Amino acid sequence: MKTKNILIPTDFSLESLNIVKTLLSEAVSKQLEETYHIVFITGYDKGDSIRDLLFQSDASIIQKLKTNEFNEALGILKNKYAKYFISSKFILYNGYFQSRFNQVISCNKIDEIYFSATKPKSTLKNIFCLNKNIKKCELPKYEIQIETPIKSFEKERLAGFFS
């Protein structure tokens, strides 16, 4: 089996995990002989506070951004698609220049990018959309249409990952 490194932008919402679900369910339906290492990337402005820059690591910021709902849904996907979903990694991207974005992609040996056309609906002011950088990238990229529920309860949204 060939392993592919897939880049998926996330705002740590369940909607962003629907991209992973779409990718993996397509692999199952087509019976692909591929496994996937998913690299989640978040556009995050760290600000210019010296204290924050010195004492907040990317890992601690990511832990604060990940919700229980997101972790549970990611666990469901890992269990349901264990044959295809090898591992996941989270990256905070805090640059604005295309060359920096390309460097991040190169360092993580990304093969393909899957992203949503809709901008993140995150209520966090520090998260920014990476679609502009993604569209300028020369790697194969796939735009996935995601239906965003208007309003639903957590259990209903999590239930969608079982189907």
N, C-alpha and C positions, 0 to 999 in steps of 0.2 A: 504494500500500500504506500502510496505517495503522500507525504505530509505537506500541506499548504499553510502558509502563514497568512491569515486574513485580518485586515484592519477594519474595525468597526467603530465609528464615533459614537459616544454615549454621553447622555446627560444623567445617567443612573436612574432612568425611568423604565418602567416595564415596556413601554413602547419601543425603546431602543433595543430591548432584548428580542422583540419580534423579528428583527433583522436576522438574528442568530437562528431563531426558530425556523424562519423561511429558508435560510441557507441549508440547515441540517435536514429539514423535511424534504427538500429537493434532492439532497444527496441520497436519502433513503429511497425516495420514489424512483430515482434513476439508477439505483444500486451502484453508485460510484465506488471505485476502489481508491478512495482518498480519505485521509484523516485531516483534522483541522486544529491548528493552534490559533486561537482567537486572541488578537491584541486589541483591547478596548482603548480608545484614545479620547481624552476630554480636553477641549479648549478651556483653559483656566487662567484667568488673570490673577497673579499672586499679589498684585499691587506693588507699592514701593515702600512699604514699612520695613525699616531695617530689622526690627524685632521679628516680624513674620518671616522675612527672608532668611534670617539666621537660624531661627528655632523651629520652623515648621518644615518637615520633610515632605516630599511628594507622597510617601506612603501614609503619613498621618493625615494629610489632606484627603486622600482617596478614601481612607477609613471613615472620615467624617461625612463624605459625600454619599457613600453607599448606604442605602436603607436596608432594613430587614426584608422588606418586600422584594427588593432587587436581589439580595443574596439568596432568598428562598427560590425565586424564579430561576436564577442562574443554576442553583443546585438541581432543580427539576430538569432543566435542559441537559445538564451534565449526566444525570442518571438515565434519562430517557434516550439520549443519543450517545451513550458511552462508547459505542463502536467507532463513532466518527469524531467526537469532541474530545481531543486529547488533553488540552490545557488552556488556560486563559491567563492573560497578563494585563495590567492596567498601567497606562501612561498618562501623565499630565503634560500637555503641550502648552507652553506659555509664550510662544513666539508668534510673530505676526508676518514674518517674511517667508516666501515660498522656498527659498534655499534651505532654511532651517527645517521646514516641514519635510522637504525631500531628504534631508540628512537623517531625520528620525525614521523615515520609511526605510532608508538604506541600512541603517544600523540594526533595525529589527527584521531585516530580510523579508519584507512584506511581498507577497505574490499578487494579491488581489485586494480591492477595497469594496466593501458593501456599505451603502449609506442610504439614509432617508432623504427625500426631497424636502420634507418639512423641517423647519428650524426647531431646535430644542425648545420645549415649553417649560424649561426649568425656571423655578422661582428664584434661584440663586443668581445674584447679580454678577458673580465672577465668572460664570460659565459663558463661553461664546461659541458660535457656530463655526465649524470647520469646512463647510461645503465649498466655499470659495477656494481654499487650498486644495481640497480633494479634486475638484473639477480641473484644476491646472496640472495635476499630477499626471505623469505619463504611464502609470501602471493601468492594467485592466480594472475598470470600476463598474459597479452595477448599482443602479439606483432602484431601491425597493420602495414600493408604495405601502405605507402603513396606515391602517385605519386607526385613528385615535378615538377612543371612547369619550363621549361627551362628559359623562359622569357615571362612575360605577364604584362599587365597593371593592375593597382589597381582595376579598375571597373570590369574587366574580372575575376579577382581572387575573388572578393567579390561576384560576381554573382553566383559562385559555391555554396555558402552557401544557396541560395534560392532554389536550385534544390534538 
